[in-house]
């Protein structure tokens, strides 16, 4: 029987990525992602926003790409698998945390300031079939 482990999240990058090299020279890039969710709000219950933090690791060529384009605050989609990581806390207790080993990631927000600072021109609005530019303020809803 086949088995599979997969997780997909969309959230905001919590810290700039950090690129490191493993002992055998393989690049690994780590950053964190915050995923917000709202609970309550029904039948007199108070709405509360909660944030779940995920530690993300990218490997190889993907690690180098992540280090170059991922920035704190950016909205990002990450798809990967959970990888357990064991560590010892300050009190000497063994702990386990789950990390997402990314298979793929994609930036979802159009941050023009980053593109412009790298010398790229901001994207131009695409003309519609009649040649006029589309104005999103003209949408009635």
Buried (B, 14 or more C-beta within 10 A) or exposed (E): EEEEEEBEBEBBBBBEBEBEEEEEEEBBBBBBBBBEEEEEEEEEEEEEEEEEEBBBBBBEEBBEBBBEBBBEEBBBBBBBBBEEEEEEEEEEEEEEEEBBBBBEBEBEEEBEEBEEEEEEEEEEEEEEEEEEEEEEEEEEE
